[in-house]
C-alpha cells in the first residue's frame, strides 16, 4: 500500500527549494542580507529533516508493536524552536535585502 508523503517531508522539500533560491540570491548579491536568507532557510530545512526522521522512527515503533500501549513524547532532540529561528533569520534577511534594493533604486 503506498504511503502518502508526510507534512514533515513536504516542508523539507519546500525548505530545500527556498534554501536553493537563497543560495542563488547570495551568489548574485554577496551581501549579509542574502546570506541570512540562505542560512535561515537552511536552518529551517535542518529542523524539518529532524522532524521527518523522528516521525519515521515513531511510525516504525508503532508498526513493530501495534498492540502495545506506547506513550511517545514527541520533542526536538536538537534545539527547541530551531525552525522558527531559521524562518525569523530568513525573514529579517529578506526584509533587509528588499530595503537595500529599494534604497539603491531611489538614489
Biopython code that builds the backbone (N, CA, C, O; Angstrom):
import numpy as np
from Bio.PDB.StructureBuilder import StructureBuilder

atoms = [
    (1, "UNK", "N", (0.838, -1.165, 0.000)),
    (1, "UNK", "CA", (0.000, 0.000, 0.000)),
    (1, "UNK", "C", (0.893, 1.241, 0.000)),
    (1, "UNK", "O", (1.788, 1.341, 0.840)),
    (2, "UNK", "N", (0.678, 2.195, -0.922)),
    (2, "UNK", "CA", (1.531, 3.381, -0.965)),
    (2, "UNK", "C", (1.306, 4.275, 0.239)),
    (2, "UNK", "O", (0.188, 4.402, 0.739)),
    (3, "UNK", "N", (2.370, 4.883, 0.690)),
    (3, "UNK", "CA", (2.317, 5.768, 1.849)),
    (3, "UNK", "C", (2.304, 7.205, 1.350)),
    (3, "UNK", "O", (3.126, 7.591, 0.519)),
    (4, "UNK", "N", (1.372, 7.988, 1.858)),
    (4, "UNK", "CA", (1.288, 9.396, 1.481)),
    (4, "UNK", "C", (2.455, 10.152, 2.108)),
    (4, "UNK", "O", (2.860, 9.854, 3.232)),
    (5, "UNK", "N", (2.990, 11.121, 1.389)),
    (5, "UNK", "CA", (4.097, 11.895, 1.976)),
    (5, "UNK", "C", (3.613, 12.682, 3.187)),
    (5, "UNK", "O", (2.518, 13.244, 3.187)),
    (6, "UNK", "N", (4.432, 12.708, 4.193)),
    (6, "UNK", "CA", (4.048, 13.396, 5.416)),
    (6, "UNK", "C", (4.283, 14.893, 5.281)),
    (6, "UNK", "O", (4.968, 15.356, 4.368)),
    (7, "UNK", "N", (3.711, 15.622, 6.193)),
    (7, "UNK", "CA", (3.870, 17.075, 6.206)),
    (7, "UNK", "C", (5.328, 17.455, 6.434)),
    (7, "UNK", "O", (5.806, 18.443, 5.877)),
    (8, "UNK", "N", (6.032, 16.683, 7.246)),
    (8, "UNK", "CA", (7.440, 16.981, 7.506)),
    (8, "UNK", "C", (8.275, 16.815, 6.237)),
    (8, "UNK", "O", (9.178, 17.611, 5.982)),
    (9, "UNK", "N", (7.979, 15.790, 5.444)),
    (9, "UNK", "CA", (8.722, 15.597, 4.204)),
    (9, "UNK", "C", (8.386, 16.671, 3.176)),
    (9, "UNK", "O", (9.268, 17.140, 2.458)),
    (10, "UNK", "N", (7.125, 17.058, 3.103)),
    (10, "UNK", "CA", (6.739, 18.117, 2.169)),
    (10, "UNK", "C", (7.354, 19.459, 2.562)),
    (10, "UNK", "O", (7.794, 20.219, 1.699)),
    (11, "UNK", "N", (7.385, 19.750, 3.859)),
    (11, "UNK", "CA", (8.006, 21.010, 4.280)),
    (11, "UNK", "C", (9.513, 20.964, 4.065)),
    (11, "UNK", "O", (10.122, 21.991, 3.765)),
    (12, "UNK", "N", (10.124, 19.792, 4.212)),
    (12, "UNK", "CA", (11.559, 19.679, 3.938)),
    (12, "UNK", "C", (11.841, 19.970, 2.465)),
    (12, "UNK", "O", (12.839, 20.616, 2.143)),
    (13, "UNK", "N", (10.986, 19.508, 1.582)),
    (13, "UNK", "CA", (11.152, 19.795, 0.161)),
    (13, "UNK", "C", (11.002, 21.300, -0.119)),
    (13, "UNK", "O", (11.776, 21.877, -0.883)),
    (14, "UNK", "N", (10.005, 21.919, 0.504)),
    (14, "UNK", "CA", (9.802, 23.355, 0.317)),
    (14, "UNK", "C", (10.994, 24.149, 0.849)),
    (14, "UNK", "O", (11.452, 25.087, 0.197)),
    (15, "UNK", "N", (11.494, 23.784, 2.018)),
    (15, "UNK", "CA", (12.640, 24.496, 2.579)),
    (15, "UNK", "C", (13.902, 24.250, 1.756)),
    (15, "UNK", "O", (14.763, 25.127, 1.677)),
    (16, "UNK", "N", (14.025, 23.077, 1.145)),
    (16, "UNK", "CA", (15.173, 22.817, 0.275)),
    (16, "UNK", "C", (15.137, 23.740, -0.942)),
    (16, "UNK", "O", (16.167, 24.281, -1.345)),
    (17, "UNK", "N", (13.957, 23.916, -1.523)),
    (17, "UNK", "CA", (13.825, 24.825, -2.667)),
    (17, "UNK", "C", (14.103, 26.272, -2.262)),
    (17, "UNK", "O", (14.769, 27.006, -2.993)),
    (18, "UNK", "N", (13.590, 26.684, -1.091)),
    (18, "UNK", "CA", (13.832, 28.052, -0.623)),
    (18, "UNK", "C", (15.307, 28.272, -0.278)),
    (18, "UNK", "O", (15.841, 29.360, -0.496)),
    (19, "UNK", "N", (15.964, 27.243, 0.260)),
    (19, "UNK", "CA", (17.395, 27.334, 0.542)),
    (19, "UNK", "C", (18.178, 27.498, -0.755)),
    (19, "UNK", "O", (19.098, 28.313, -0.835)),
    (20, "UNK", "N", (17.808, 26.720, -1.771)),
    (20, "UNK", "CA", (18.481, 26.837, -3.073)),
    (20, "UNK", "C", (18.283, 28.232, -3.664)),
    (20, "UNK", "O", (19.216, 28.807, -4.225)),
    (21, "UNK", "N", (17.075, 28.776, -3.540)),
    (21, "UNK", "CA", (16.822, 30.133, -4.027)),
    (21, "UNK", "C", (17.645, 31.150, -3.229)),
    (21, "UNK", "O", (18.160, 32.109, -3.803)),
    (22, "UNK", "N", (17.771, 30.954, -1.923)),
    (22, "UNK", "CA", (18.581, 31.842, -1.097)),
    (22, "UNK", "C", (20.056, 31.787, -1.473)),
    (22, "UNK", "O", (20.740, 32.810, -1.469)),
    (23, "UNK", "N", (20.545, 30.590, -1.799)),
    (23, "UNK", "CA", (21.943, 30.449, -2.220)),
    (23, "UNK", "C", (22.163, 31.160, -3.555)),
    (23, "UNK", "O", (23.183, 31.822, -3.746)),
    (24, "UNK", "N", (21.202, 31.023, -4.486)),
    (24, "UNK", "CA", (21.316, 31.737, -5.766)),
    (24, "UNK", "C", (21.295, 33.249, -5.553)),
    (24, "UNK", "O", (22.021, 33.978, -6.228)),
    (25, "UNK", "N", (20.465, 33.727, -4.617)),
    (25, "UNK", "CA", (20.434, 35.153, -4.302)),
    (25, "UNK", "C", (21.765, 35.598, -3.723)),
    (25, "UNK", "O", (22.263, 36.673, -4.058)),
    (26, "UNK", "N", (22.347, 34.772, -2.849)),
    (26, "UNK", "CA", (23.633, 35.118, -2.248)),
    (26, "UNK", "C", (24.736, 35.166, -3.307)),
    (26, "UNK", "O", (25.584, 36.058, -3.286)),
    (27, "UNK", "N", (24.720, 34.208, -4.228)),
    (27, "UNK", "CA", (25.732, 34.219, -5.296)),
    (27, "UNK", "C", (25.612, 35.460, -6.173)),
    (27, "UNK", "O", (26.603, 35.948, -6.718)),
    (28, "UNK", "N", (24.410, 35.955, -6.300)),
    (28, "UNK", "CA", (24.181, 37.121, -7.157)),
    (28, "UNK", "C", (24.573, 38.422, -6.471)),
    (28, "UNK", "O", (25.157, 39.301, -7.105)),
    (29, "UNK", "N", (24.259, 38.559, -5.178)),
    (29, "UNK", "CA", (24.478, 39.838, -4.495)),
    (29, "UNK", "C", (25.637, 39.837, -3.510)),
    (29, "UNK", "O", (26.199, 40.897, -3.235)),
    (30, "UNK", "N", (26.010, 38.692, -2.974)),
    (30, "UNK", "CA", (27.110, 38.571, -1.996)),
    (30, "UNK", "C", (26.977, 39.577, -0.849)),
    (30, "UNK", "O", (27.911, 40.321, -0.551)),
    (31, "UNK", "N", (25.808, 39.588, -0.214)),
    (31, "UNK", "CA", (25.589, 40.503, 0.906)),
    (31, "UNK", "C", (25.230, 39.695, 2.155)),
    (31, "UNK", "O", (24.872, 38.520, 2.075)),
    (32, "UNK", "N", (25.336, 40.345, 3.289)),
    (32, "UNK", "CA", (24.976, 39.693, 4.543)),
    (32, "UNK", "C", (23.481, 39.379, 4.584)),
    (32, "UNK", "O", (23.073, 38.357, 5.134)),
    (33, "UNK", "N", (22.673, 40.254, 4.006)),
    (33, "UNK", "CA", (21.223, 40.026, 3.988)),
    (33, "UNK", "C", (20.876, 38.761, 3.205)),
    (33, "UNK", "O", (20.055, 37.961, 3.652)),
    (34, "UNK", "N", (21.492, 38.581, 2.053)),
    (34, "UNK", "CA", (21.203, 37.378, 1.270)),
    (34, "UNK", "C", (21.787, 36.133, 1.935)),
    (34, "UNK", "O", (21.227, 35.046, 1.795)),
    (35, "UNK", "N", (22.893, 36.270, 2.650)),
    (35, "UNK", "CA", (23.437, 35.147, 3.410)),
    (35, "UNK", "C", (22.490, 34.759, 4.540)),
    (35, "UNK", "O", (22.348, 33.579, 4.862)),
    (36, "UNK", "N", (21.839, 35.763, 5.144)),
    (36, "UNK", "CA", (20.843, 35.469, 6.186)),
    (36, "UNK", "C", (19.655, 34.710, 5.614)),
    (36, "UNK", "O", (19.116, 33.820, 6.271)),
    (37, "UNK", "N", (19.241, 35.055, 4.394)),
    (37, "UNK", "CA", (18.133, 34.353, 3.751)),
    (37, "UNK", "C", (18.499, 32.894, 3.534)),
    (37, "UNK", "O", (17.737, 31.998, 3.898)),
    (38, "UNK", "N", (19.656, 32.655, 2.944)),
    (38, "UNK", "CA", (20.079, 31.279, 2.654)),
    (38, "UNK", "C", (20.281, 30.477, 3.930)),
    (38, "UNK", "O", (19.831, 29.334, 4.018)),
    (39, "UNK", "N", (20.948, 31.055, 4.915)),
    (39, "UNK", "CA", (21.206, 30.313, 6.145)),
    (39, "UNK", "C", (19.931, 30.113, 6.965)),
    (39, "UNK", "O", (19.779, 29.084, 7.624)),
    (40, "UNK", "N", (19.028, 31.071, 6.934)),
    (40, "UNK", "CA", (17.773, 30.922, 7.672)),
    (40, "UNK", "C", (16.934, 29.777, 7.130)),
    (40, "UNK", "O", (16.407, 28.969, 7.895)),
    (41, "UNK", "N", (16.809, 29.709, 5.800)),
    (41, "UNK", "CA", (16.050, 28.603, 5.223)),
    (41, "UNK", "C", (16.792, 27.277, 5.387)),
    (41, "UNK", "O", (16.156, 26.227, 5.485)),
    (42, "UNK", "N", (18.119, 27.308, 5.418)),
    (42, "UNK", "CA", (18.874, 26.079, 5.669)),
    (42, "UNK", "C", (18.636, 25.575, 7.089)),
    (42, "UNK", "O", (18.542, 24.367, 7.307)),
    (43, "UNK", "N", (18.538, 26.476, 8.047)),
    (43, "UNK", "CA", (18.236, 26.091, 9.429)),
    (43, "UNK", "C", (16.832, 25.490, 9.507)),
    (43, "UNK", "O", (16.623, 24.484, 10.186)),
    (44, "UNK", "N", (15.877, 26.101, 8.818)),
    (44, "UNK", "CA", (14.515, 25.556, 8.798)),
    (44, "UNK", "C", (14.495, 24.194, 8.115)),
    (44, "UNK", "O", (13.740, 23.312, 8.523)),
    (45, "UNK", "N", (15.316, 24.009, 7.080)),
    (45, "UNK", "CA", (15.427, 22.709, 6.418)),
    (45, "UNK", "C", (15.981, 21.657, 7.373)),
    (45, "UNK", "O", (15.497, 20.526, 7.403)),
    (46, "UNK", "N", (16.982, 22.023, 8.143)),
    (46, "UNK", "CA", (17.551, 21.107, 9.127)),
    (46, "UNK", "C", (16.505, 20.681, 10.146)),
    (46, "UNK", "O", (16.399, 19.501, 10.478)),
    (47, "UNK", "N", (15.735, 21.638, 10.642)),
    (47, "UNK", "CA", (14.686, 21.324, 11.610)),
    (47, "UNK", "C", (13.629, 20.408, 10.995)),
    (47, "UNK", "O", (13.159, 19.475, 11.647)),
    (48, "UNK", "N", (13.260, 20.669, 9.758)),
    (48, "UNK", "CA", (12.259, 19.850, 9.086)),
    (48, "UNK", "C", (12.778, 18.433, 8.846)),
    (48, "UNK", "O", (12.021, 17.469, 8.960)),
    (49, "UNK", "N", (14.057, 18.303, 8.518)),
    (49, "UNK", "CA", (14.644, 16.980, 8.333)),
    (49, "UNK", "C", (14.684, 16.207, 9.650)),
    (49, "UNK", "O", (14.440, 15.000, 9.675)),
    (50, "UNK", "N", (14.990, 16.897, 10.731)),
    (50, "UNK", "CA", (14.987, 16.254, 12.048)),
    (50, "UNK", "C", (13.581, 15.752, 12.385)),
    (50, "UNK", "O", (13.417, 14.642, 12.891)),
    (51, "UNK", "N", (12.567, 16.577, 12.103)),
    (51, "UNK", "CA", (11.186, 16.164, 12.373)),
    (51, "UNK", "C", (10.782, 14.979, 11.512)),
    (51, "UNK", "O", (10.066, 14.097, 11.985)),
    (52, "UNK", "N", (11.223, 14.936, 10.259)),
    (52, "UNK", "CA", (10.887, 13.820, 9.372)),
    (52, "UNK", "C", (11.498, 12.520, 9.882)),
    (52, "UNK", "O", (10.842, 11.478, 9.865)),
    (53, "UNK", "N", (12.740, 12.573, 10.330)),
    (53, "UNK", "CA", (13.392, 11.376, 10.868)),
    (53, "UNK", "C", (12.697, 10.919, 12.145)),
    (53, "UNK", "O", (12.481, 9.723, 12.339)),
    (54, "UNK", "N", (12.347, 11.859, 13.011)),
    (54, "UNK", "CA", (11.641, 11.493, 14.236)),
    (54, "UNK", "C", (10.294, 10.871, 13.923)),
    (54, "UNK", "O", (9.890, 9.909, 14.576)),
    (55, "UNK", "N", (9.595, 11.406, 12.934)),
    (55, "UNK", "CA", (8.301, 10.853, 12.559)),
    (55, "UNK", "C", (8.451, 9.436, 12.015)),
    (55, "UNK", "O", (7.622, 8.574, 12.304)),
    (56, "UNK", "N", (9.493, 9.187, 11.236)),
    (56, "UNK", "CA", (9.735, 7.843, 10.724)),
    (56, "UNK", "C", (10.059, 6.866, 11.861)),
    (56, "UNK", "O", (9.614, 5.718, 11.840)),
    (57, "UNK", "N", (10.831, 7.322, 12.846)),
    (57, "UNK", "CA", (11.157, 6.469, 13.987)),
    (57, "UNK", "C", (9.915, 6.142, 14.806)),
    (57, "UNK", "O", (9.749, 5.009, 15.258)),
    (58, "UNK", "N", (9.048, 7.121, 14.999)),
    (58, "UNK", "CA", (7.826, 6.898, 15.770)),
    (58, "UNK", "C", (6.901, 5.946, 15.036)),
    (58, "UNK", "O", (6.341, 5.035, 15.645)),
    (59, "UNK", "N", (6.732, 6.142, 13.736)),
    (59, "UNK", "CA", (5.844, 5.249, 12.990)),
    (59, "UNK", "C", (6.418, 3.842, 12.923)),
    (59, "UNK", "O", (5.656, 2.875, 12.917)),
    (60, "UNK", "N", (7.741, 3.697, 12.872)),
    (60, "UNK", "CA", (8.347, 2.367, 12.874)),
    (60, "UNK", "C", (8.117, 1.670, 14.207)),
    (60, "UNK", "O", (7.864, 0.466, 14.241)),
    (61, "UNK", "N", (8.203, 2.414, 15.302)),
    (61, "UNK", "CA", (7.964, 1.777, 16.595)),
    (61, "UNK", "C", (6.492, 1.418, 16.769)),
    (61, "UNK", "O", (6.183, 0.423, 17.426)),
    (62, "UNK", "N", (5.575, 2.200, 16.198)),
    (62, "UNK", "CA", (4.160, 1.844, 16.244)),
    (62, "UNK", "C", (3.879, 0.601, 15.409)),
    (62, "UNK", "O", (3.061, -0.235, 15.795)),
    (63, "UNK", "N", (4.554, 0.473, 14.263)),
    (63, "UNK", "CA", (4.341, -0.718, 13.423)),
    (63, "UNK", "C", (4.913, -1.969, 14.069)),
    (63, "UNK", "O", (4.361, -3.056, 13.897)),
    (64, "UNK", "N", (6.001, -1.838, 14.803)),
    (64, "UNK", "CA", (6.616, -3.018, 15.402)),
    (64, "UNK", "C", (5.858, -3.503, 16.635)),
    (64, "UNK", "O", (5.950, -4.683, 16.974)),
    (65, "UNK", "N", (5.123, -2.644, 17.308)),
    (65, "UNK", "CA", (4.345, -3.002, 18.494)),
    (65, "UNK", "C", (2.930, -2.440, 18.373)),
    (65, "UNK", "O", (2.582, -1.516, 19.107)),
    (66, "UNK", "N", (2.105, -2.969, 17.468)),
    (66, "UNK", "CA", (0.789, -2.356, 17.257)),
    (66, "UNK", "C", (-0.190, -2.574, 18.405)),
    (66, "UNK", "O", (-1.133, -1.796, 18.554)),
    (67, "UNK", "N", (0.004, -3.612, 19.223)),
    (67, "UNK", "CA", (-0.954, -3.877, 20.287)),
    (67, "UNK", "C", (-0.533, -3.281, 21.626)),
    (67, "UNK", "O", (-1.348, -3.177, 22.543)),
    (68, "UNK", "N", (0.710, -2.898, 21.739)),
    (68, "UNK", "CA", (1.187, -2.305, 22.997)),
    (68, "UNK", "C", (0.704, -0.874, 23.118)),
    (68, "UNK", "O", (0.481, -0.175, 22.128)),
    (69, "UNK", "N", (0.552, -0.470, 24.348)),
    (69, "UNK", "CA", (0.218, 0.939, 24.572)),
    (69, "UNK", "C", (1.524, 1.687, 24.785)),
    (69, "UNK", "O", (2.131, 1.632, 25.854)),
    (70, "UNK", "N", (1.936, 2.384, 23.741)),
    (70, "UNK", "CA", (3.184, 3.147, 23.795)),
    (70, "UNK", "C", (2.869, 4.609, 24.049)),
    (70, "UNK", "O", (1.980, 5.189, 23.425)),
    (71, "UNK", "N", (3.589, 5.173, 24.945)),
    (71, "UNK", "CA", (3.478, 6.598, 25.188)),
    (71, "UNK", "C", (4.772, 7.232, 24.700)),
    (71, "UNK", "O", (5.826, 7.099, 25.321)),
    (72, "UNK", "N", (4.664, 7.916, 23.585)),
    (72, "UNK", "CA", (5.842, 8.521, 22.971)),
    (72, "UNK", "C", (5.714, 10.030, 23.079)),
    (72, "UNK", "O", (4.722, 10.623, 22.654)),
    (73, "UNK", "N", (6.723, 10.622, 23.647)),
    (73, "UNK", "CA", (6.760, 12.073, 23.764)),
    (73, "UNK", "C", (7.529, 12.593, 22.562)),
    (73, "UNK", "O", (8.700, 12.267, 22.368)),
    (74, "UNK", "N", (6.855, 13.406, 21.760)),
    (74, "UNK", "CA", (7.482, 13.963, 20.575)),
    (74, "UNK", "C", (8.098, 15.308, 20.940)),
    (74, "UNK", "O", (7.390, 16.242, 21.317)),
    (75, "UNK", "N", (9.396, 15.398, 20.827)),
    (75, "UNK", "CA", (10.091, 16.643, 21.113)),
    (75, "UNK", "C", (11.319, 16.735, 20.222)),
    (75, "UNK", "O", (11.763, 15.743, 19.643)),
    (76, "UNK", "N", (11.848, 17.921, 20.124)),
    (76, "UNK", "CA", (13.064, 18.124, 19.365)),
    (76, "UNK", "C", (14.249, 17.744, 20.237)),
    (76, "UNK", "O", (14.394, 18.246, 21.352)),
    (77, "UNK", "N", (15.096, 16.854, 19.727)),
    (77, "UNK", "CA", (16.289, 16.493, 20.472)),
    (77, "UNK", "C", (17.405, 17.505, 20.271)),
    (77, "UNK", "O", (18.331, 17.577, 21.079)),
    (78, "UNK", "N", (17.325, 18.274, 19.219)),
    (78, "UNK", "CA", (18.417, 19.179, 18.871)),
    (78, "UNK", "C", (18.266, 20.501, 19.614)),
    (78, "UNK", "O", (18.899, 20.693, 20.652)),
    (79, "UNK", "N", (17.478, 21.379, 19.130)),
    (79, "UNK", "CA", (17.241, 22.675, 19.768)),
    (79, "UNK", "C", (15.761, 23.003, 19.603)),
    (79, "UNK", "O", (15.247, 22.959, 18.485)),
    (80, "UNK", "N", (15.065, 23.332, 20.690)),
    (80, "UNK", "CA", (13.654, 23.687, 20.530)),
    (80, "UNK", "C", (13.501, 24.974, 19.718)),
    (80, "UNK", "O", (14.297, 25.905, 19.846)),
    (81, "UNK", "N", (12.494, 25.006, 18.906)),
    (81, "UNK", "CA", (12.158, 26.165, 18.084)),
    (81, "UNK", "C", (13.244, 26.505, 17.067)),
    (81, "UNK", "O", (13.415, 27.671, 16.713)),
    (82, "UNK", "N", (13.965, 25.516, 16.603)),
    (82, "UNK", "CA", (15.020, 25.741, 15.619)),
    (82, "UNK", "C", (14.436, 26.231, 14.296)),
    (82, "UNK", "O", (14.991, 27.129, 13.663)),
    (83, "UNK", "N", (13.319, 25.640, 13.882)),
    (83, "UNK", "CA", (12.687, 26.044, 12.629)),
    (83, "UNK", "C", (12.184, 27.469, 12.670)),
    (83, "UNK", "O", (12.315, 28.206, 11.692)),
    (84, "UNK", "N", (11.605, 27.866, 13.800)),
    (84, "UNK", "CA", (11.130, 29.247, 13.929)),
    (84, "UNK", "C", (12.289, 30.237, 13.906)),
    (84, "UNK", "O", (12.176, 31.319, 13.329)),
    (85, "UNK", "N", (13.386, 29.872, 14.524)),
    (85, "UNK", "CA", (14.573, 30.726, 14.490)),
    (85, "UNK", "C", (15.066, 30.886, 13.055)),
    (85, "UNK", "O", (15.407, 31.992, 12.635)),
    (86, "UNK", "N", (15.104, 29.793, 12.308)),
    (86, "UNK", "CA", (15.545, 29.858, 10.921)),
    (86, "UNK", "C", (14.632, 30.718, 10.074)),
    (86, "UNK", "O", (15.105, 31.512, 9.262)),
    (87, "UNK", "N", (13.324, 30.568, 10.254)),
    (87, "UNK", "CA", (12.388, 31.387, 9.491)),
    (87, "UNK", "C", (12.503, 32.860, 9.870)),
    (87, "UNK", "O", (12.354, 33.732, 9.013)),
    (88, "UNK", "N", (12.763, 33.144, 11.135)),
    (88, "UNK", "CA", (12.944, 34.523, 11.573)),
    (88, "UNK", "C", (14.187, 35.130, 10.925)),
    (88, "UNK", "O", (14.148, 36.265, 10.450)),
    (89, "UNK", "N", (15.278, 34.385, 10.905)),
    (89, "UNK", "CA", (16.519, 34.873, 10.283)),
    (89, "UNK", "C", (16.291, 35.128, 8.791)),
    (89, "UNK", "O", (16.737, 36.143, 8.256)),
    (90, "UNK", "N", (15.596, 34.202, 8.121)),
    (90, "UNK", "CA", (15.324, 34.368, 6.688)),
    (90, "UNK", "C", (14.419, 35.575, 6.442)),
    (90, "UNK", "O", (14.628, 36.319, 5.484)),
    (91, "UNK", "N", (13.429, 35.771, 7.289)),
    (91, "UNK", "CA", (12.523, 36.908, 7.116)),
    (91, "UNK", "C", (13.249, 38.232, 7.309)),
    (91, "UNK", "O", (13.046, 39.169, 6.536)),
    (92, "UNK", "N", (14.087, 38.318, 8.326)),
    (92, "UNK", "CA", (14.860, 39.548, 8.549)),
    (92, "UNK", "C", (15.794, 39.792, 7.365)),
    (92, "UNK", "O", (15.946, 40.928, 6.915)),
    (93, "UNK", "N", (16.417, 38.729, 6.864)),
    (93, "UNK", "CA", (17.293, 38.869, 5.703)),
    (93, "UNK", "C", (16.542, 39.335, 4.468)),
    (93, "UNK", "O", (17.041, 40.174, 3.717)),
    (94, "UNK", "N", (15.344, 38.797, 4.249)),
    (94, "UNK", "CA", (14.547, 39.222, 3.095)),
    (94, "UNK", "C", (14.124, 40.681, 3.206)),
    (94, "UNK", "O", (14.181, 41.428, 2.229)),
    (95, "UNK", "N", (13.696, 41.083, 4.408)),
    (95, "UNK", "CA", (13.298, 42.489, 4.590)),
    (95, "UNK", "C", (14.484, 43.421, 4.404)),
    (95, "UNK", "O", (14.359, 44.472, 3.776)),
    (96, "UNK", "N", (15.633, 43.040, 4.946)),
    (96, "UNK", "CA", (16.828, 43.856, 4.818)),
    (96, "UNK", "C", (17.255, 43.952, 3.351)),
    (96, "UNK", "O", (17.595, 45.031, 2.865)),
    (97, "UNK", "N", (17.235, 42.818, 2.653)),
    (97, "UNK", "CA", (17.614, 42.803, 1.243)),
    (97, "UNK", "C", (16.685, 43.686, 0.409)),
    (97, "UNK", "O", (17.143, 44.463, -0.429)),
    (98, "UNK", "N", (15.388, 43.562, 0.643)),
    (98, "UNK", "CA", (14.447, 44.364, -0.148)),
    (98, "UNK", "C", (14.563, 45.853, 0.199)),
    (98, "UNK", "O", (14.401, 46.699, -0.680)),
    (99, "UNK", "N", (14.840, 46.183, 1.462)),
    (99, "UNK", "CA", (15.014, 47.590, 1.843)),
    (99, "UNK", "C", (16.276, 48.163, 1.182)),
    (99, "UNK", "O", (16.275, 49.311, 0.737)),
    (100, "UNK", "N", (17.343, 47.369, 1.118)),
    (100, "UNK", "CA", (18.573, 47.837, 0.461)),
    (100, "UNK", "C", (18.351, 48.029, -1.038)),
    (100, "UNK", "O", (18.852, 48.989, -1.624)),
    (101, "UNK", "N", (17.607, 47.125, -1.651)),
    (101, "UNK", "CA", (17.340, 47.221, -3.093)),
    (101, "UNK", "C", (16.463, 48.441, -3.385)),
    (101, "UNK", "O", (16.676, 49.141, -4.375)),
    (102, "UNK", "N", (15.487, 48.689, -2.528)),
    (102, "UNK", "CA", (14.608, 49.836, -2.719)),
    (102, "UNK", "C", (15.385, 51.136, -2.532)),
    (102, "UNK", "O", (15.213, 52.083, -3.300)),
    (103, "UNK", "N", (16.244, 51.181, -1.506)),
    (103, "UNK", "CA", (17.034, 52.387, -1.271)),
    (103, "UNK", "C", (18.011, 52.624, -2.420)),
    (103, "UNK", "O", (18.246, 53.773, -2.795)),
    (104, "UNK", "N", (18.580, 51.572, -2.981)),
    (104, "UNK", "CA", (19.506, 51.718, -4.102)),
    (104, "UNK", "C", (18.758, 52.200, -5.350)),
    (104, "UNK", "O", (19.318, 52.941, -6.158)),
    (105, "UNK", "N", (17.507, 51.786, -5.508)),
    (105, "UNK", "CA", (16.724, 52.193, -6.666)),
    (105, "UNK", "C", (16.255, 53.629, -6.579)),
    (105, "UNK", "O", (16.054, 54.278, -7.606)),
    (106, "UNK", "N", (16.076, 54.139, -5.365)),
    (106, "UNK", "CA", (15.583, 55.505, -5.185)),
    (106, "UNK", "C", (16.699, 56.529, -5.278)),
    (106, "UNK", "O", (16.432, 57.709, -5.505)),
    (107, "UNK", "N", (17.926, 56.109, -5.109)),
    (107, "UNK", "CA", (19.051, 57.067, -5.129)),
    (107, "UNK", "C", (19.356, 57.556, -6.514)),
    (107, "UNK", "O", (20.269, 58.361, -6.697)),
]
sb = StructureBuilder()
sb.init_structure("model")
sb.init_model(0)
sb.init_chain("A")
sb.init_seg("    ")
for serial, (resi, resn, name, xyz) in enumerate(atoms, 1):
    if name == "N":
        sb.init_residue(resn, " ", resi, " ")
    sb.init_atom(name, np.array(xyz, "f"), 0.0, 1.0, " ", f" {name:<3s}", serial, name[0])
structure = sb.get_structure()
